[in-house]
Amino acid sequence: MKVTPNLEFAKDEFDSKELTELLTAKSLGAPLSLKSIHELPKQKDLTAMDYDDEVAQIAQENEDRHEHGDDVLPPDEEDEPVG
């Protein structure tokens, strides 16, 4: 009989303070790339996208916002405007 210990316990929950601290450190001159910083939310399953896909998605959302005003997602053509 072989016993293998379960060393993978519950994943750490996402802590926005960690992300804020990394971004602050970067802005103060720490040698951190945005690609490296992106690894924290990825490791904590906040995103499934790799860095390049995340950047492309952000660019698309910014383009959509520019075309459709402040709405991040354009309304469906079939939907009635809310308001």
C-alpha angles and dihedrals in degrees: 000000000000122000118203116189119227102238095169105087125173112316117255111262117245111269112199089197090067091052092047090050092050092049091047091049090050092050089051091055106271110154095248125133123214086240090060092045089051089063092072097064090038092054090049091052094245088129133019093198124101117233097267093049090047092052091048091050092050090050090051092049090050090050091049090049090051092050097042104032121246095336109112091206120038112239117254111261090234095053121094114238113259118233 
